[in-house]
């Protein structure tokens, strides 16, 4: 069984992705998430994305840019 609870950092990343998609109608790149969250390391964001994918919140096509897709919102998943 997966642990679906998110860390504060994972929630921030997921919320930022949702806001970006709402504003621009397409998903952000990892570097864009870094910029919006004032993070210097893209590997930090990639780690959060991997965790969110494992927990069932996100998916994407490996090696393809801007294919990030939200599968379920924070509110729905944590109820």
MMTF fields as JSON, N, C-alpha, C and O atoms, coordinates in Angstrom:
{
  "mmtfVersion": "1.0.0",
  "mmtfProducer": "UNKNOWN",
  "numBonds": 315,
  "numAtoms": 316,
  "numGroups": 79,
  "numChains": 1,
  "numModels": 1,
  "chainsPerModel": [1],
  "groupsPerChain": [79],
  "chainIdList": ["A"],
  "bondAtomList": [4, 2, 8, 6, 12, 10, 16, 14, 20, 18, 24, 22, 28, 26, 32, 30, 36, 34, 40, 38, 44, 42, 48, 46, 52, 50, 56, 54, 60, 58, 64, 62, 68, 66, 72, 70, 76, 74, 80, 78, 84, 82, 88, 86, 92, 90, 96, 94, 100, 98, 104, 102, 108, 106, 112, 110, 116, 114, 120, 118, 124, 122, 128, 126, 132, 130, 136, 134, 140, 138, 144, 142, 148, 146, 152, 150, 156, 154, 160, 158, 164, 162, 168, 166, 172, 170, 176, 174, 180, 178, 184, 182, 188, 186, 192, 190, 196, 194, 200, 198, 204, 202, 208, 206, 212, 210, 216, 214, 220, 218, 224, 222, 228, 226, 232, 230, 236, 234, 240, 238, 244, 242, 248, 246, 252, 250, 256, 254, 260, 258, 264, 262, 268, 266, 272, 270, 276, 274, 280, 278, 284, 282, 288, 286, 292, 290, 296, 294, 300, 298, 304, 302, 308, 306, 312, 310],
  "bondOrderList": [1, 1, 1, 1, 1, 1, 1, 1, 1, 1, 1, 1, 1, 1, 1, 1, 1, 1, 1, 1, 1, 1, 1, 1, 1, 1, 1, 1, 1, 1, 1, 1, 1, 1, 1, 1, 1, 1, 1, 1, 1, 1, 1, 1, 1, 1, 1, 1, 1, 1, 1, 1, 1, 1, 1, 1, 1, 1, 1, 1, 1, 1, 1, 1, 1, 1, 1, 1, 1, 1, 1, 1, 1, 1, 1, 1, 1, 1],
  "groupList": [{"groupName": "UNK", "atomNameList": ["N", "CA", "C", "O"], "elementList": ["N", "C", "C", "O"], "formalChargeList": [0, 0, 0, 0], "bondAtomList": [1, 0, 2, 1, 3, 2], "bondOrderList": [1, 1, 2], "singleLetterCode": "X", "chemCompType": "L-PEPTIDE LINKING"}],
  "groupTypeList": [0, 0, 0, 0, 0, 0, 0, 0, 0, 0, 0, 0, 0, 0, 0, 0, 0, 0, 0, 0, 0, 0, 0, 0, 0, 0, 0, 0, 0, 0, 0, 0, 0, 0, 0, 0, 0, 0, 0, 0, 0, 0, 0, 0, 0, 0, 0, 0, 0, 0, 0, 0, 0, 0, 0, 0, 0, 0, 0, 0, 0, 0, 0, 0, 0, 0, 0, 0, 0, 0, 0, 0, 0, 0, 0, 0, 0, 0, 0],
  "groupIdList": [1, 2, 3, 4, 5, 6, 7, 8, 9, 10, 11, 12, 13, 14, 15, 16, 17, 18, 19, 20, 21, 22, 23, 24, 25, 26, 27, 28, 29, 30, 31, 32, 33, 34, 35, 36, 37, 38, 39, 40, 41, 42, 43, 44, 45, 46, 47, 48, 49, 50, 51, 52, 53, 54, 55, 56, 57, 58, 59, 60, 61, 62, 63, 64, 65, 66, 67, 68, 69, 70, 71, 72, 73, 74, 75, 76, 77, 78, 79],
  "secStructList": [7, 7, 7, 7, 7, 7, 7, 2, 2, 2, 2, 2, 2, 2, 2, 2, 2, 2, 2, 2, 2, 2, 2, 2, 1, 1, 7, 7, 7, 2, 2, 2, 2, 2, 2, 2, 6, 6, 7, 1, 7, 2, 2, 2, 2, 2, 2, 2, 2, 2, 2, 2, 2, 2, 6, 6, 1, 3, 3, 7, 7, 6, 6, 7, 6, 6, 7, 7, 3, 3, 7, 1, 7, 2, 2, 2, 2, 6, 7],
  "xCoordList": [0.84, 0.0, 0.879, 1.855, 0.532, 1.291, 0.926, -0.197, 1.89, 1.631, 1.266, 2.13, 0.002, -0.479, -0.31, -0.56, 0.108, 0.295, 1.496, 2.519, 1.353, 2.405, 3.168, 2.62, 4.436, 5.221, 4.811, 4.15, 5.208, 4.911, 5.524, 4.898, 6.743, 7.42, 6.683, 6.543, 6.216, 5.473, 4.164, 3.763, 3.499, 2.27, 2.551, 1.783, 3.657, 4.028, 4.261, 3.795, 4.976, 5.257, 3.958, 3.737, 3.112, 1.85, 0.951, 0.346, 0.86, 0.058, 0.602, -0.168, 1.905, 2.518, 2.261, 2.022, 2.309, 1.998, 0.553, 0.278, -0.364, -1.783, -1.996, -2.728, -1.36, -1.484, -0.92, -1.523, 0.22, 0.86, -0.053, -0.27, -0.579, -1.466, -2.712, -3.18, -3.247, -4.43, -4.134, -4.96, -2.964, -2.584, -2.236, -2.646, -1.487, -0.911, -1.565, -1.335, -2.367, -3.024, -2.057, -2.389, -0.875, 0.067, 0.963, 1.108, 1.56, 2.344, 3.713, 4.264, 4.252, 5.571, 6.692, 6.517, 7.837, 9.062, 9.65, 9.274, 10.553, 11.17, 11.824, 11.679, 12.539, 13.207, 12.18, 12.452, 11.027, 9.97, 9.451, 9.162, 9.332, 8.916, 9.976, 9.65, 11.241, 12.348, 12.242, 12.338, 12.045, 11.97, 10.798, 10.947, 9.651, 8.459, 8.568, 7.963, 9.334, 9.489, 10.82, 11.157, 11.568, 12.875, 13.82, 14.492, 13.859, 14.763, 15.882, 15.635, 17.096, 18.248, 18.461, 18.999, 18.048, 18.37, 17.181, 16.128, 17.372, 16.319, 16.208, 15.154, 17.287, 17.221, 16.322, 15.712, 16.237, 15.315, 13.879, 13.088, 13.549, 12.197, 11.928, 10.84, 12.895, 12.717, 12.436, 11.622, 13.1, 12.842, 11.416, 10.771, 10.923, 9.534, 8.566, 7.566, 8.864, 8.004, 7.961, 6.897, 9.106, 9.144, 8.284, 7.565, 8.359, 7.543, 6.064, 5.245, 5.717, 4.317, 3.785, 2.617, 4.631, 4.225, 3.988, 2.993, 4.895, 4.77, 3.502, 2.882, 3.121, 1.934, 0.648, -0.439, 0.759, -0.43, -1.005, -2.151, -0.248, -0.738, -0.42, -1.173, 0.687, 1.169, 1.584, 1.817, 1.671, 2.296, 2.934, 2.632, 3.807, 4.414, 5.042, 5.232, 5.357, 6.041, 7.53, 7.991, 8.281, 9.73, 10.387, 10.093, 11.274, 12.033, 11.292, 11.858, 10.044, 9.241, 8.994, 8.534, 9.291, 9.081, 7.603, 6.787, 7.294, 5.959, 4.823, 3.76, 5.055, 3.99, 3.447, 2.662, 3.864, 3.418, 1.902, 1.333, 1.255, -0.203, -0.617, -0.137, -1.511, -2.047, -3.13, -4.01, -3.053, -4.044, -5.175, -6.314, -4.855, -5.857, -5.391, -4.191, -6.33, -5.97, -5.606, -5.931, -4.942, -4.562, -5.797, -5.823, -6.815, -8.015, -8.685, -9.082, -8.813, -9.472, -8.652, -9.208, -7.34, -6.487, -6.396, -6.338, -6.384, -6.16, -7.445, -7.394, -8.586, -9.841, -10.025, -11.023],
  "yCoordList": [-1.189, 0.0, 1.245, 1.324, 2.202, 3.444, 4.402, 4.398, 5.217, 6.311, 7.527, 8.116, 7.904, 8.98, 10.358, 11.36, 10.44, 11.74, 12.435, 11.811, 13.723, 14.502, 15.331, 15.753, 15.558, 16.486, 17.906, 18.112, 18.872, 20.274, 20.649, 21.342, 20.194, 20.51, 19.892, 20.535, 18.662, 18.016, 18.75, 18.905, 19.201, 19.983, 21.274, 21.663, 21.945, 23.189, 22.933, 23.694, 21.871, 21.54, 21.23, 21.74, 20.416, 20.042, 21.259, 21.417, 22.113, 23.333, 24.244, 24.83, 24.366, 25.222, 24.684, 25.455, 23.383, 22.77, 23.074, 23.452, 22.912, 23.179, 24.636, 24.918, 25.562, 26.987, 27.284, 28.025, 26.711, 26.932, 26.451, 27.164, 25.249, 24.698, 25.563, 25.796, 26.036, 26.896, 28.207, 28.688, 28.78, 30.053, 29.916, 30.744, 28.882, 28.791, 27.74, 27.73, 26.868, 25.784, 24.746, 24.037, 24.652, 23.573, 23.387, 24.309, 22.225, 21.939, 22.615, 22.908, 22.856, 23.481, 22.478, 21.269, 23.01, 22.216, 22.216, 23.045, 21.306, 21.234, 22.561, 23.042, 23.154, 24.435, 25.519, 26.369, 25.5, 26.458, 26.294, 27.284, 25.063, 24.807, 25.345, 25.968, 25.106, 25.633, 27.146, 27.68, 27.829, 29.288, 29.78, 30.716, 29.167, 29.618, 29.371, 30.091, 28.358, 28.038, 28.534, 28.25, 29.273, 29.799, 28.693, 28.828, 27.615, 26.506, 26.498, 26.686, 26.282, 26.3, 24.964, 24.925, 23.88, 22.549, 21.886, 21.674, 21.568, 20.849, 19.406, 18.784, 18.873, 17.502, 17.418, 16.379, 18.501, 18.541, 18.434, 17.654, 19.218, 19.182, 17.812, 17.263, 17.262, 15.933, 14.88, 13.982, 14.984, 14.059, 14.16, 13.149, 15.402, 15.597, 15.052, 14.418, 15.297, 14.786, 13.261, 12.667, 12.636, 11.169, 10.643, 9.657, 11.301, 10.891, 11.084, 10.232, 12.204, 12.477, 11.475, 11.087, 11.068, 10.048, 8.714, 8.037, 8.344, 7.085, 7.06, 6.01, 8.213, 8.304, 8.467, 8.503, 8.567, 8.594, 9.963, 10.063, 11.021, 12.374, 12.868, 13.663, 12.405, 12.887, 11.727, 10.611, 12.025, 11.117, 11.952, 13.138, 11.347, 11.998, 10.929, 9.786, 11.328, 10.434, 10.698, 11.815, 9.672, 9.795, 10.298, 9.818, 11.263, 11.779, 12.761, 13.264, 13.041, 13.977, 15.238, 15.146, 16.41, 17.65, 18.001, 17.727, 18.607, 19.152, 18.147, 18.478, 16.931, 15.919, 15.647, 14.72, 16.45, 16.314, 16.452, 17.38, 15.53, 15.545, 15.225, 14.261, 16.039, 15.775, 14.712, 14.804, 13.708, 12.635, 12.895, 12.486, 13.577, 13.837, 14.997, 15.181, 15.775, 16.932, 16.5, 15.392, 17.369, 17.102, 16.827, 15.876, 17.658, 17.54, 16.181, 15.555, 15.723, 14.442, 13.272, 12.326, 13.327, 12.202, 12.023, 10.891, 13.123, 13.02, 12.885, 12.935, 12.717, 12.504, 11.047, 10.672],
  "zCoordList": [0.0, 0.0, 0.0, 0.746, -0.828, -0.929, 0.195, 0.699, 0.574, 1.502, 0.666, 0.016, 0.678, -0.18, 0.437, -0.234, 1.696, 2.317, 1.701, 1.419, 1.498, 0.867, 1.881, 2.899, 1.59, 2.395, 2.003, 0.985, 2.815, 2.482, 1.142, 0.339, 0.902, -0.359, -1.551, -2.591, -1.407, -2.489, -2.758, -3.912, -1.702, -1.875, -2.624, -3.505, -2.277, -2.966, -4.452, -5.3, -4.759, -6.156, -6.894, -7.993, -6.314, -6.953, -7.15, -8.211, -6.143, -6.265, -7.356, -8.116, -7.436, -8.449, -9.848, -10.778, -10.001, -11.295, -11.679, -12.818, -10.739, -11.004, -11.406, -12.354, -10.688, -11.018, -12.404, -13.181, -12.705, -14.003, -15.131, -16.111, -14.985, -16.013, -16.157, -17.271, -15.046, -15.082, -15.812, -16.589, -15.565, -16.184, -17.664, -18.477, -18.014, -19.362, -20.259, -21.468, -19.682, -20.423, -20.982, -21.932, -20.405, -20.71, -19.496, -18.694, -19.348, -18.138, -18.147, -19.208, -16.966, -16.87, -17.118, -16.967, -17.5, -17.539, -16.127, -15.299, -15.857, -14.526, -14.17, -13.046, -15.113, -14.846, -14.496, -13.648, -15.126, -14.813, -13.393, -12.721, -12.936, -11.555, -10.603, -9.592, -10.925, -10.1, -9.96, -8.855, -11.07, -11.061, -10.225, -9.439, -10.385, -9.656, -8.157, -7.363, -7.768, -6.345, -5.776, -4.627, -6.587, -6.168, -5.699, -4.677, -6.45, -6.158, -7.192, -8.383, -6.741, -7.643, -8.345, -9.452, -7.717, -8.225, -8.921, -8.319, -10.188, -10.908, -10.414, -10.55, -9.844, -9.328, -8.094, -7.843, -7.324, -6.18, -6.673, -6.142, -7.685, -8.253, -8.868, -8.698, -9.572, -10.182, -9.116, -9.33, -7.979, -6.88, -6.371, -6.096, -6.245, -5.817, -6.872, -6.533, -8.14, -9.209, -9.207, -9.382, -9.011, -8.946, -7.798, -7.958, -6.645, -5.491, -5.775, -5.43, -6.404, -6.73, -7.757, -7.706, -8.668, -9.646, -8.947, -9.208, -8.069, -7.329, -6.478, -6.311, -5.945, -5.092, -5.893, -5.316, -7.218, -8.064, -8.352, -8.791, -8.118, -8.37, -9.775, -10.339, -10.343, -11.638, -12.525, -12.062, -13.809, -14.757, -15.857, -15.99, -16.641, -17.798, -18.678, -18.262, -19.901, -20.836, -20.71, -20.946, -20.34, -20.169, -21.45, -22.545, -21.295, -22.421, -23.307, -24.277, -22.991, -23.778, -22.952, -21.814, -23.508, -22.753, -22.61, -23.49, -21.492, -21.203, -21.366, -21.892, -20.916, -20.944, -19.546, -19.347, -18.591, -17.206, -17.145, -17.719, -16.452, -16.358, -14.935, -14.339, -14.396, -13.059, -13.187, -14.043, -12.329, -12.351, -11.377, -11.606, -10.287, -9.259, -8.399, -8.195, -7.896, -7.074, -5.655, -5.229, -4.947, -3.556, -2.711, -1.93, -2.869, -2.038, -2.216, -1.233, -3.451, -3.71, -3.187, -2.628, -3.361, -2.994, -1.486, -1.006, -0.723, 0.713, 1.522, 2.751, 0.876, 1.613, 1.933, 2.548]
}
